[in-house]
Amino acid sequence: MVLITNLVSEFYNRISRTRLLLIAAVDLDAVCSAKILQSVFKADHVEYTLIPVSSKDEMRLAYEDHRHTVKNVLLVGCGGCLEVLNYMDPEEDTVFYIIDSQRPLNIENVYNKDQVNVLVFQKESFDIPQFEDIFGSDSEEEQLDDAHDSGDESDYGRRSETKEKFKTKRARHLWRRKREALLSDYTRQSYHGAAGSLVAYELAKRLARENNDILWWTIISVTERYLLGRSGKLVYNTFIQYLQEERTRLDHCDDVVTRSVNSLKIISEEELNLVLYRHWNLYDSIFNSSYTSSKLRLWTIQGQKKLHELFADMGLPLVQCKQKFTSMSVQFKAGLKEHFVQSSKKFGVTSLTYPSFSATFGYRHKLSAADFVFSLLALLEKQDIESSAGFMGALDALSRTNFEVIYSGLELAIHQQLAISGQIKGFVNTYRVVSTGPFIFAQLEEGVPDVKMFENPLALRRLGRQLMETWIVVTRKTRAQKVPYVISAPLSRRPGYCLLVAVSAYNDEESKCEISRAFDIAATKLQLSVEFNYFDDTVIEIKKLDQNRFLDAMAALMMT
């Protein structure tokens, strides 16, 4: 297995002497990873060109535009799941390096020793088939060829040769069956591994370039994986523990006396699972947060009564809860987290906090990792701008001098959360959620409010995740949390097409999805015009007229 963990000698020392082409996917992990790499490259004066891309076609075009001027290409957040050499058709002396959290990794990328190097986080484990089981060893091939070519002209020799040919043919057949079974099992589930920012942070650490800023960018990325359901609790807690150790180590290395008023301090603390409550009002945050909304059934009159009872149990006047959090009386904000956790348990809300971090920037700004996540996601998903512009805007927002951009992102994030909650309420009230057997399907219709916002795969996935958490409570059936969800939205930029996103079945411990394979098989079987142009195989574009046939074929495949 050729996975690179020695990031300095096998990656950095090789790329730091020549110009590097850095191609990054338009997602938050890639933004944070690129920001860390920029900091490292700046310290050593490494020349590079950064190009954000949102699809496989854009990735290939970015390489084509620079193929004659660069020999080292770094793919961040993309390329790990597709056969890079076959797709990019590079020059023989071009080397690709890949930092990508999407799994499973393409087997050709893993075992290519010459032109493809996959960089991974050393604490992540992999279950990849052995080289000999997939490609066969040279000795085995020689034995099979020798058995095929050997033999003499006598009757005995011909009989012996026929027997050997039969054994050879059977050996080949058994090997191919084993290979197909191994590859089928290996590619059966799609999921996310360690965030790419963890790899970038590890590089900075080994080069002695790490600092609180780089650690904070890594924390934001890891938090986003958890909040969007891409990492289960087990994986998240493992990485959070590692980040807590790094925070403690960097604090010990820091001389507190020399800290300036603008210094960054990272605090490890339990975070309330409420969306942007510090920048909103408490009432609307609870009402529109996925976890509390589903647990309290806040789309019902009875659920809203429960919420009022919860506030009463906490001793919070409703008028205080409905004004902006920063304007609440100090006496009500003091100890709010502890009172909230204690009172919410009486109403069945048992997991209201999760381990996380917050950061103080001098004496003016204190923001949680979740605040940064929602703000940056809003900037990435911003309508009416190119995806590359959204990427660069989010990248600039990570700089300490751009807090006004972060705060504008927070306002935009509140609007987006309201739009998501509105769609959820519409789905629930009209029962526009269909169980097809092996998965649950929901479709956004043209003309509904804010439908254009969900043309972005990131926003549509967030909607699908919140719909799943809500629908589990609505139906009260265990099956609703054991199957994946597929959600569809019309594409105004491509009339007659729609965007389909699959969300893995609800699982607190891990987040794996088997539906991407059904996407591929159904499209091939029906010979439909389905576009797998996104880096995530659980996101596709399809003609509206073909959607129902495609979903029926998927259901049939997944039931067999």
C-alpha positions in Angstrom: 0.0 0.0 0.0 1.5 3.3 -1.1 0.0 5.9 1.3 2.2 8.8 2.2 2.5 9.6 6.0 6.1 11.0 5.9 4.8 14.3 4.6 8.2 16.2 4.7 10.5 13.9 2.8 8.0 12.3 0.5 6.0 15.4 -0.3 7.2 18.8 0.9 10.9 18.4 0.0 9.9 17.3 -3.5 7.4 20.1 -4.3 9.1 23.1 -2.5 11.8 23.5 -5.2 9.4 24.0 -8.2 6.2 25.7 -8.9 3.1 23.9 -7.6 -0.4 23.7 -9.1 -2.8 23.6 -6.2 -6.3 22.5 -7.3 -8.9 22.7 -4.4 -12.5 21.6 -4.3 -15.1 24.2 -3.3 -15.9 22.9 0.2 -15.0 24.0 3.7 -12.4 21.3 4.4 -10.6 22.3 1.2 -10.8 26.0 2.2 -9.2 25.3 5.6 -6.6 23.0 4.1 -5.7 25.5 1.5 -5.4 28.3 4.2 -3.0 26.1 6.2 -0.9 25.2 3.1 -0.8 28.9 2.1 0.7 29.7 5.5 3.3 27.0 5.2 4.2 27.9 1.6 4.5 31.6 2.5 7.1 30.8 5.2 9.3 28.9 2.8 8.6 31.1 -0.3 7.1 28.2 -2.2 5.7 29.2 -5.5 2.2 28.0 -6.3 -1.0 28.6 -8.2 -4.3 28.1 -6.5 -7.4 27.2 -8.5 -10.8 26.4 -6.9 -12.9 23.9 -8.8 -16.4 22.6 -8.2 -16.5 19.6 -10.6 -14.4 17.0 -12.3 -14.5 18.8 -15.6 -13.3 22.0 -14.0 -10.5 20.0 -12.3 -9.3 18.6 -15.6 -9.6 22.0 -17.3 -7.5 23.6 -14.6 -4.8 21.0 -15.2 -5.0 21.4 -19.0 -4.4 25.1 -18.7 -1.1 24.6 -16.7 0.1 21.2 -17.8 3.1 22.6 -19.7 4.2 24.8 -16.9 4.0 22.6 -13.8 5.3 19.1 -13.0 3.8 18.8 -9.5 0.0 19.0 -8.9 -1.7 18.9 -5.5 -5.4 18.0 -5.4 -7.1 19.1 -2.2 -10.6 17.7 -1.5 -10.8 16.1 -4.9 -9.3 13.3 -6.9 -9.1 10.6 -4.3 -12.0 8.6 -5.5 -11.3 8.7 -9.3 -8.5 7.2 -11.3 -6.4 10.4 -11.7 -4.0 9.3 -14.4 -6.8 7.9 -16.6 -8.9 11.0 -16.1 -6.2 13.7 -16.4 -4.0 12.0 -19.0 -0.8 13.8 -17.7 2.7 13.9 -19.0 4.9 11.0 -17.9 7.0 13.3 -15.6 4.0 14.9 -13.9 3.4 13.8 -10.3 0.0 14.2 -8.5 -0.3 14.5 -4.8 -3.8 14.0 -3.3 -5.3 15.2 0.0 -8.9 14.1 0.0 -11.1 12.9 2.9 -13.6 11.1 0.6 -13.5 7.3 0.9 -13.0 4.7 -0.5 -9.8 5.8 -2.2 -9.4 4.7 -5.8 -7.4 1.5 -5.8 -5.3 2.7 -8.8 -4.3 5.8 -6.9 -3.3 3.8 -3.8 -0.9 1.5 -5.6 0.6 3.8 -8.2 4.2 4.4 -7.1 5.4 6.7 -9.8 2.9 9.5 -10.6 0.2 9.4 -7.8 0.8 9.9 -4.1 -2.0 10.0 -1.6 -1.2 11.9 1.6 -3.1 10.7 4.7 -3.3 11.5 8.4 -1.2 9.0 10.3 -3.9 8.3 12.9 -6.4 7.1 10.3 -6.7 3.4 9.7 -7.4 1.9 6.2 -8.8 -1.4 5.1 -7.5 -1.6 1.5 -7.2 -4.9 -0.4 -3.7 -6.2 -0.9 -1.9 -5.5 -4.2 -1.5 -9.2 -5.1 -5.2 -9.8 -4.6 -6.2 -7.0 -7.0 -3.4 -6.8 -9.6 -1.7 -10.2 -9.1 2.0 -10.8 -8.5 4.6 -11.1 -11.2 5.5 -14.6 -10.0 1.9 -15.8 -10.3 1.6 -14.4 -13.8 4.8 -16.1 -14.9 3.6 -19.4 -13.4 0.3 -19.1 -15.3 2.0 -18.2 -18.5 4.6 -21.0 -18.2 1.8 -23.5 -17.6 0.0 -22.2 -20.6 3.1 -22.4 -22.9 4.6 -25.7 -21.6 4.0 -29.1 -23.1 5.5 -31.6 -25.7 4.1 -33.2 -28.8 3.5 -36.7 -27.4 0.0 -38.0 -26.4 1.0 -37.9 -22.8 2.4 -34.4 -23.2 -0.8 -33.2 -24.9 -2.9 -34.7 -22.1 -0.7 -33.2 -19.5 -0.8 -29.8 -21.3 -4.6 -30.0 -21.4 -4.7 -30.7 -17.7 -2.4 -27.9 -17.0 -4.4 -25.5 -19.2 -7.5 -26.5 -17.3 -5.8 -25.8 -13.9 -4.5 -22.5 -15.3 -7.9 -21.4 -16.5 -9.5 -22.4 -13.2 -6.9 -20.6 -11.2 -7.5 -17.4 -13.3 -11.2 -17.8 -12.8 -10.9 -18.2 -9.0 -8.5 -15.2 -8.8 -10.9 -13.0 -10.8 -13.9 -14.0 -8.7 -11.9 -13.2 -5.5 -10.8 -9.9 -7.0 -14.3 -8.9 -8.0 -15.6 -9.8 -4.5 -12.8 -7.8 -2.8 -13.4 -4.7 -5.0 -17.2 -5.0 -4.6 -16.9 -5.1 -0.8 -14.2 -2.3 -0.8 -16.4 0.1 -2.9 -19.7 -0.8 -1.4 -19.9 2.1 1.0 -18.9 5.8 0.5 -17.9 7.8 3.6 -15.5 10.5 4.8 -12.2 9.8 6.5 -9.9 12.2 8.3 -10.4 15.8 7.3 -7.8 17.1 4.8 -7.0 19.9 7.2 -5.6 17.3 9.6 -3.1 16.3 7.0 -2.2 19.9 6.3 -1.8 20.6 10.0 0.4 17.5 10.4 2.7 18.9 7.7 2.9 22.3 9.4 3.7 20.5 12.7 6.5 18.5 11.3 8.0 21.6 9.7 7.6 23.4 13.0 5.3 25.9 11.4 2.2 25.2 13.5 0.5 27.9 15.6 -2.9 28.7 17.0 -4.2 30.1 13.7 -3.4 26.9 11.9 -4.8 24.8 14.7 -8.0 26.9 14.7 -8.5 26.4 10.9 -8.1 22.7 11.5 -10.7 22.8 14.3 -13.2 24.6 12.0 -12.9 21.9 9.4 -13.2 19.0 11.8 -16.3 20.6 13.4 -17.9 21.0 10.0 -17.5 17.3 9.3 -19.5 16.6 12.5 -22.2 19.2 12.2 -23.0 18.1 8.6 -23.1 14.4 9.5 -20.0 13.5 7.6 -18.3 12.2 10.7 -19.9 10.0 13.4 -19.4 10.6 17.1 -16.6 8.0 17.4 -14.5 9.5 14.7 -15.2 13.1 15.8 -14.3 12.4 19.4 -11.1 10.8 18.4 -10.0 13.8 16.4 -11.3 16.3 19.0 -9.1 14.5 21.6 -6.1 14.9 19.3 -6.9 18.6 18.8 -7.3 19.2 22.5 -3.8 17.7 23.1 -2.4 20.0 20.4 -4.1 23.0 22.0 -2.5 22.2 25.3 0.9 21.7 23.8 0.8 25.0 21.9 -0.4 26.8 25.1 2.6 25.5 26.9 4.9 26.6 24.1 3.4 30.1 24.2 4.8 32.7 26.5 1.7 34.2 28.1 3.5 37.4 29.0 4.3 38.2 25.4 0.8 37.8 24.1 -0.5 40.9 22.4 -4.0 42.3 22.7 -4.8 40.8 19.3 -3.6 37.3 20.1 -5.7 34.3 19.4 -6.6 32.1 22.4 -8.4 28.8 21.8 -10.7 27.4 24.6 -11.9 23.8 24.8 -15.5 23.7 26.0 -18.9 22.0 25.6 -21.0 23.6 22.9 -24.8 23.8 22.8 -26.2 22.1 19.7 -28.1 25.2 18.8 -27.6 27.1 15.5 -25.9 30.5 16.0 -27.8 31.3 19.2 -25.1 33.9 20.3 -25.9 35.9 17.1 -29.6 35.3 17.0 -32.2 35.1 19.7 -32.6 32.0 21.8 -36.2 31.4 20.9 -35.6 31.3 17.1 -32.3 29.4 17.5 -34.0 26.6 19.4 -37.0 26.7 17.0 -34.8 26.3 13.9 -32.1 24.1 15.1 -32.4 20.6 13.7 -31.8 18.7 17.0 -34.2 20.7 19.3 -36.8 21.2 16.6 -37.1 17.4 15.9 -36.9 16.4 19.6 -39.5 18.8 20.8 -41.6 18.5 17.6 -41.7 22.3 17.3 -43.8 22.2 14.0 -46.8 21.2 16.2 -48.8 23.3 18.7 -48.0 20.8 21.4 -44.3 21.1 20.7 -44.4 24.9 20.9 -46.1 24.5 24.3 -43.3 22.3 25.4 -40.8 24.9 24.4 -42.6 27.5 26.5 -42.6 25.0 29.4 -38.9 24.5 29.0 -38.2 28.3 29.2 -40.4 28.4 32.3 -38.5 25.6 33.9 -35.3 27.4 33.3 -36.7 30.6 34.7 -36.3 32.5 31.4 -39.0 35.1 30.5 -40.3 34.7 27.0 -39.6 38.4 26.3 -35.9 37.8 27.1 -35.7 34.7 24.8 -37.2 36.6 21.9 -34.7 39.4 21.9 -31.2 39.2 20.5 -28.9 37.1 22.7 -26.4 40.0 23.1 -29.2 42.1 24.5 -30.4 39.6 27.1 -30.0 40.5 30.8 -26.7 39.3 32.2 -28.5 37.5 35.1 -30.3 35.3 32.5 -27.2 34.6 30.4 -25.2 33.5 33.4 -25.1 29.8 33.7 -27.4 29.4 30.7 -25.7 26.4 29.3 -25.8 24.4 32.6 -29.5 25.4 33.2 -30.4 24.5 29.7 -28.8 21.1 29.8 -30.4 20.3 33.2 -33.9 21.4 32.2 -33.9 19.9 28.7 -33.5 16.4 30.0 -37.0 16.6 31.5 -38.3 17.1 28.0 -36.4 14.3 26.3 -33.6 16.5 24.9 -30.7 14.5 26.3 -27.7 15.2 24.1 -27.8 19.0 23.9 -24.0 19.5 24.0 -20.9 18.2 22.2 -17.2 18.8 22.8 -15.9 21.7 20.8 -13.8 24.9 20.9 -14.2 28.6 20.9 -11.7 31.3 20.1 -11.1 34.8 21.5 -9.4 37.3 19.2 -7.9 39.9 21.5 -10.6 41.5 23.7 -13.2 42.1 21.1 -14.3 38.9 19.3 -15.3 35.6 20.8 -16.7 33.0 18.3 -17.2 29.3 18.5 -16.0 26.8 15.9 -19.7 26.2 15.0 -20.1 30.0 14.4 -17.3 29.9 11.9 -18.6 26.8 10.2 -22.1 28.2 9.5 -20.7 31.6 8.5 -18.2 30.1 6.0 -20.7 27.6 4.7 -23.0 30.5 4.0 -20.3 32.3 2.1 -19.5 29.2 0.1 -23.2 28.6 -0.7 -23.9 32.3 -1.5 -26.2 32.7 -4.5 -25.5 34.7 -7.7 -21.8 34.4 -7.5 -19.3 31.9 -9.1 -18.3 29.0 -6.9 -14.7 30.0 -7.2 -15.5 33.5 -5.8 -17.3 31.9 -2.9 -14.2 29.8 -2.2 -11.9 32.8 -2.3 -14.3 34.8 -0.1 -14.4 32.1 2.5 -10.6 31.8 2.3 -10.1 35.5 3.0 -12.6 35.4 5.8 -10.3 33.1 7.8 -7.8 36.0 8.1 -8.0 37.8 11.4 -8.5 41.2 9.7 -11.7 40.1 8.0 -14.2 39.8 10.9 -16.7 41.9 9.1 -16.9 39.2 6.4 -17.4 36.5 9.1 -20.3 38.6 10.7 -21.9 39.1 7.3 -21.7 35.4 6.8 -23.4 34.9 10.1 -26.4 37.0 9.0 -26.5 35.1 5.7 -26.4 31.8 7.6 -29.4 32.8 9.7 -31.4 33.5 6.5 -30.3 30.1 5.1 -31.3 28.3 8.3 -34.7 29.9 8.2 -35.1 28.7 4.5 -34.1 25.2 5.5 -36.6 25.1 8.4 -39.3 26.5 6.1 -38.8 23.7 3.6 -38.8 21.1 6.4 -42.1 22.5 7.7 -43.6 22.3 4.2 -42.4 18.6 3.8 -43.9 17.6 7.1 -47.2 19.5 6.8 -47.9 18.2 3.3 -46.4 14.7 3.8 -44.3 15.2 0.6 -41.9 12.5 1.7 -42.1 9.1 0.0 -40.8 5.8 1.2 -39.7 3.7 -1.8 -38.6 0.7 0.2 -34.8 0.8 0.5 -34.6 4.6 0.7 -36.8 7.7 1.5 -37.3 10.3 -1.2 -38.3 14.0 -1.1 -38.5 16.5 -3.9 -38.5 20.3 -4.0 -40.8 21.7 -6.5 -40.2 24.7 -8.7 -41.7 27.9 -7.4 -41.4 27.1 -3.7 -39.7 29.9 -1.6 -35.9 30.0 -1.7 -35.7 26.9 -4.0 -32.8 28.5 -5.9 -30.7 28.3 -2.7 -30.8 24.5 -2.9 -29.2 24.3 -6.3 -26.0 24.1 -4.3 -25.1 20.5 -3.3 -23.9 21.7 0.2 -27.2 23.5 1.0 -29.3 20.6 -0.4 -27.3 18.1 1.7 -27.9 20.2 4.8 -31.6 20.2 4.0 -31.6 16.4 3.5 -29.8 15.8 6.8 -32.3 18.0 8.8 -35.2 16.4 7.0 -34.0 12.9 8.0 -33.7 13.9 11.7 -37.2 15.4 11.6 -38.9 12.6 9.6 -37.5 10.0 12.0 -39.5 11.7 14.8 -42.6 12.3 12.6 -43.0 8.7 11.5 -41.8 7.2 14.8 -40.6 4.1 12.9 -37.2 2.6 13.4 -37.0 1.9 9.7 -36.9 5.7 9.0 -33.4 5.9 10.6 -32.0 2.7 9.0 -32.3 3.8 5.3 -30.6 6.6 3.3 -32.5 9.7 2.1 -32.5 11.0 -1.4 -33.6 14.6 -2.0 -34.1 16.4 -5.3 -34.1 20.0 -6.3 -34.7 21.7 -9.8 -31.8 23.4 -11.5 -32.7 26.8 -12.9 -29.3 27.1 -14.6 -30.2 23.8 -16.5 -33.9 23.8 -17.4 -35.2 20.3 -17.5 -32.6 18.9 -15.1 -32.6 18.4 -11.3 -30.0 17.8 -8.6 -30.1 14.6 -6.6 -28.2 14.3 -3.3 -28.1 11.1 -1.1 -27.8 11.4 2.7 -26.5 8.3 4.6 -28.8 6.6 7.1 -28.9 8.1 10.5 -26.2 6.7 12.7 -24.7 8.6 15.7 -21.5 6.5 15.7 -20.5 6.5 12.0 -21.7 8.0 8.7 -21.5 5.6 5.7 -23.7 5.5 2.6 -24.2 2.6 0.2 -26.4 4.4 -2.3 -23.7 5.9 -4.5 -23.1 2.5 -6.0 -26.8 2.1 -6.8 -26.6 5.5 -8.6 -23.9 4.2 -10.9 -25.4 0.8 -11.6 -28.9 2.2 -12.2 -27.6 4.8 -14.6 -25.5 2.2 -16.5 -28.4 -0.3 -16.7 -30.9 2.1 -18.0 -28.4 4.0 -20.2 -29.7 7.3 -18.9 -28.1 10.7 -19.2 -26.9 10.9 -15.6 -24.0 13.2 -14.8 -21.5 12.2 -12.1 -19.5 15.4 -12.4 -19.3 16.2 -8.7 -16.4 14.9 -6.6 -18.9 13.4 -4.2 -20.5 10.3 -5.8 -23.7 10.8 -3.8 -24.4 13.9 -5.8 -25.7 13.7 -9.4 -27.6 15.7 -12.1 -30.3 14.0 -14.1 -33.1 14.9 -16.5 -36.4 15.4 -14.8 -38.2 13.1 -17.3 -35.8 10.3 -16.3 -35.9 10.8 -12.6 -38.8 8.4 -11.7 -37.4 5.6 -13.9 -34.0 6.1 -12.3 -35.4 6.0 -8.8 -37.5 2.9 -9.5 -34.3 1.1 -10.9 -32.4 2.1 -7.8 -35.1 0.8 -5.5 -35.1 -2.6 -7.4 -31.3 -2.8 -7.2 -31.1 -2.1 -3.5 -33.8 -4.6 -2.6 -32.0 -7.5 -4.4 
